Amino acid sequence: MIISRSKHRSSVEVCADCGASDPSWASINRGLLLCAECCSVHRSMGRHISHVKSLRQGSWPPSLLAMVQALTAQNVNSIWEHSLLDTSAPKHLRKKPQPKDPLHPVKSEFILAKHLRLAYVLRARRDEPPSELGRQLHSAVRSSSLDTAMRLLAQGADPNYYNQEKGSTCLHVACRAGQPAQAELLVAWGADPTARDCSGATPAECARQGGHTELADRLTELVYEATDRLIYFLTGERPDHAAGRHYIVPRAHDTHEMTDVAKAARGKLQLLPNHLFEELVMDIYDEIDRRETEAIWQTSATGLERSGVVFLPVNPALSAPRNQGRQKLARLSTAEMATLLRDVLVDATRRQHIATLQPRGRE
């Protein structure tokens, strides 16, 4: 089920970065509401830093919306601004932008320090290994305390932490405990919804075993989130996962309608190993997200903040060739992108069919 965010607004919402009233955007993985000006800086950092989504246009899965609302209610902004709240610190080190301050350099420099450099987050103790943060996260997600989970993630906890003693990941724990908001938060931070616990169960299967049917259905959607986004962008339709129909593959164009670039891409696609194919799907997902967000941006933003993001920002965690390839996706025309999406969806269906024929545990 998808619902409109505009029907579920609070009268006391303010921008987390400058305090402006009536924010029109949200940062999903940060759990914050943003005004358009501050959001423009978030967009420039890239989805790997801050995944923004319009509050007024588009639709929201109910549990994702509930997660953002819960994080706002639990004041998770205090996690990202921890040192600013320290009254013992010099006043000039605790200064936060005001709504009427200029975007450049005042707001932009603050936002980059806050979200890119994590300058105000309470750091984990130096003697505390990453595995300890993961262990705490594994325990925290069984409850509804999203602020605790967010603090641990902000300090560097691995969302895919696997507890060897318990034989499960954090996402398995959240799903078994029936905590949809925790599950959404973990996936927003990169948790793998296809991971298996020591008994071979996926998070969706753990949720279903615990009687949490809606959560199980949502986890199934998250497994196919990337290809679902591609399908919807191309066709305006959504697969019926409950009926076991996970892909919608539109009719491919005839070869003579394709450009040389598209023909070459089709020829190479099937030769890609699964892990490289998955990377390509995620890169296209990011590009689709950029294009859809850009379309909303250009119809909603005004003045200075209207400057858009014309290609995917560099992600330092990725190789230089991959970053270059991601940015080249912006050069594809609408027709070229549609052809690429069709080819990817056809091959995703083929690979899924092969996977269902193989015993579990094999690639």
Residue pairs with C-beta under 8 A, 6 or more apart in sequence:
1 61
1 62
2 59
2 60
2 61
2 62
3 59
3 60
3 61
3 62
3 65
4 59
4 60
5 54
5 55
5 56
5 58
5 59
5 60
5 65
6 55
6 56
8 65
8 69
9 55
10 69
10 72
13 21
13 22
13 23
13 33
13 72
14 20
14 21
14 23
14 33
15 21
15 23
15 33
15 34
15 35
15 38
15 99
16 23
16 27
16 30
16 32
16 33
16 34
16 38
16 77
16 80
17 32
17 34
17 35
17 38
17 96
17 97
17 107
17 110
17 111
17 114
18 35
18 37
18 38
18 96
18 97
18 98
18 99
18 101
18 107
19 96
19 97
19 98
19 99
20 35
20 37
20 38
20 99
21 99
22 35
23 33
23 34
23 35
23 55
24 34
24 35
24 36
24 39
24 54
24 55
24 56
24 300
25 33
25 34
25 35
25 36
25 39
25 42
25 52
25 53
25 54
25 55
26 32
26 33
26 34
26 52
26 53
26 55
26 68
27 33
27 34
27 39
27 42
27 50
27 51
27 52
28 51
28 52
28 53
28 64
28 67
28 68
28 188
29 50
29 51
29 188
29 189
30 50
30 76
30 80
30 115
31 67
31 68
31 71
31 72
31 76
31 146
31 150
31 185
32 71
32 72
32 76
32 77
32 80
33 55
33 68
33 72
34 42
34 52
35 99
36 300
36 301
36 302
36 305
37 103
37 107
37 304
37 305
38 107
38 111
39 52
39 305
40 103
40 301
40 305
40 307
41 103
41 107
41 108
41 111
41 112
42 49
42 50
42 52
42 111
42 115
43 50
43 52
43 293
43 297
43 308
43 309
44 309
44 313
45 112
45 115
45 116
45 313
46 312
46 313
46 314
46 315
47 286
47 289
47 290
48 315
48 317
49 115
49 116
50 115
51 188
51 289
52 293
53 60
53 293
54 293
54 296
54 300
56 300
57 296
57 299
57 300
58 292
58 296
61 218
61 221
63 180
63 181
63 183
63 184
63 214
63 215
63 218
64 184
66 180
66 181
66 184
67 146
67 180
67 181
67 184
67 185
67 188
70 144
70 146
70 181
71 146
71 147
71 150
71 185
74 145
74 146
74 147
75 147
76 146
76 147
76 150
76 151
78 85
79 121
79 122
79 147
79 150
79 151
79 154
80 114
80 115
80 118
80 120
80 121
80 154
81 96
81 114
81 120
82 120
82 121
82 122
83 89
83 93
83 94
83 119
83 120
83 121
83 122
84 93
84 94
84 96
84 120
85 94
86 94
87 94
96 110
97 106
97 107
97 110
101 107
103 304
103 305
113 119
113 120
114 120
118 154
121 154
121 155
122 151
122 155
123 155
124 133
124 155
124 156
130 156
130 157
130 158
131 161
133 152
133 155
133 156
133 157
133 158
134 157
134 158
134 161
134 163
134 170
135 161
135 163
136 152
136 157
137 149
137 152
137 153
137 157
137 158
137 159
137 161
137 170
138 161
138 163
138 166
138 168
138 169
138 170
138 173
139 173
140 148
140 149
140 152
141 149
141 170
141 171
141 173
141 174
141 177
141 179
141 182
141 183
141 186
142 173
142 174
142 176
142 177
142 179
142 182
143 177
143 179
143 182
144 179
144 181
144 182
146 181
146 182
146 185
149 182
149 185
149 186
150 185
153 159
153 185
153 189
159 170
159 171
159 186
159 187
159 189
159 190
159 191
160 169
160 170
160 171
160 190
160 191
160 192
160 195
161 169
161 170
162 168
162 169
162 195
163 169
166 173
167 197
167 198
167 199
168 176
168 197
168 198
168 206
169 191
169 192
169 195
169 197
169 203
170 186
170 191
171 183
171 186
171 187
171 191
171 192
171 193
171 195
171 203
172 195
172 197
172 201
172 203
172 206
174 182
174 183
174 186
174 203
175 183
175 203
175 204
175 206
175 207
175 210
175 212
175 215
175 216
175 219
176 206
176 207
176 209
176 210
177 210
178 207
178 210
178 211
178 212
178 215
180 212
180 214
180 215
180 218
183 203
183 207
183 215
183 218
183 219
184 218
187 193
187 222
193 202
193 203
193 204
193 219
193 222
193 223
194 202
194 223
195 202
195 203
196 202
197 206
200 360
201 209
202 219
202 223
203 219
204 216
204 217
204 219
204 220
204 223
205 216
207 213
207 215
207 216
207 219
208 216
217 241
217 242
220 241
221 228
221 241
224 239
224 241
224 246
225 285
226 281
226 282
226 285
227 246
227 247
227 281
227 345
227 348
228 238
228 239
229 285
229 288
229 289
230 281
230 284
230 285
230 288
230 341
230 344
230 345
231 237
231 238
231 239
231 247
231 248
231 345
232 238
233 288
233 291
233 292
233 341
234 250
234 338
234 341
234 342
234 345
235 248
235 250
237 248
238 248
239 245
239 246
239 247
239 248
246 352
247 345
247 348
247 349
247 352
248 345
249 342
249 345
249 346
249 349
250 342
250 345
252 339
252 342
252 343
252 346
253 339
253 342
255 263
258 266
258 339
259 335
259 336
259 339
261 336
262 336
262 339
262 340
262 343
265 339
265 340
265 343
266 339
266 343
269 277
269 343
269 344
269 347
270 347
270 350
272 280
274 351
274 363
277 347
277 348
277 351
279 322
280 344
281 344
281 348
283 312
283 322
283 325
283 326
283 329
284 329
284 340
284 341
284 344
286 312
286 326
287 312
287 326
287 329
287 330
287 337
290 309
290 311
290 312
290 330
293 309
294 308
294 309
297 306
297 308
297 309
298 306
298 308
310 330
311 326
311 327
311 329
311 330
312 323
312 326
312 327
312 329
312 330
314 323
314 327
315 323
315 326
318 326
329 337
332 340
